[in-house]
Amino acid sequence: MIEITFEKDDAILKFPKQLIASDYVQEFLERLRLEEIAEKSEISDQQTWELSEQLKKEWWQKNKEKFLKKD
């Protein structure tokens, strides 16, 4: 069961810890933080595109073995 509540300026999300790996949650929260920073930035669309491509490339290099490993 997933529960979302809001208190003042905070959103509180509760879910069973078996539902999602803690590493994934940490990466998700980091992405939210980066998106918040990007919204405040005066970066151009082209710079944003280039940065996103670089991040995807780095992510793939870090995680490709998880997706490509053969059982």
N, C-alpha and C positions, 0 to 999 in steps of 0.2 A: 504494500500500500504506500502510495506517495502522498505526502501532505505538504501543502504550501500555505504559509501564513505570512502576514505582513504586520510588522510592529514599527511604528514611526517610519524611519528611513531604511529599515532592514527587511529583507525578504528571507524567510526561514524555510528551508526545504528539508523535509525528513523522508527518509526511505530506508529500507533494510540494507545493512552494509553488504550483504551478499549480492545485492542487485548490481552493483557497479564496483569495479576495482578502485582502490584508493588512488592509485596512480592516475587513472582516468579522470577522477574527480579533480585532482590537483591540476592536471593539464587543462581541464575545462574552465576552472576558476582563473587560471593564468590567461586563457584566451579572453575571458570576459574582461579582465583587467586591461589587456592590450587593446581590446575594442573600445573601452572607455577612453583610454589615452588617445587612440586614433580619432575619435570623435572630436576631441578638443584640439587636435593638430591642424595645422594649415598646410599639410602635405598635399601635393597635387594628385590627381587621379592616376597619372602615369607613374609617379613614385609609389603610390599605394599598390598599383598592379605589380610593379617590379618587386616590392617587398613581399607581397603575398606569394609570388612565384618562388622567391628565395626561401621563404618559410616552408612552403610545401615541399620543395626539394630537400631541405634539411630534415623535415619530418620523415619523408620517405626513406632517406638514407638511414635514419635512426630506427625506423620501424619495419622496414621491408622484410627482414628475416622472419618476423612474426607471421606475416601474410604469405610468404613464399615457402615456408618450411613444409616438407613433405612428411607425412606420418608413416 
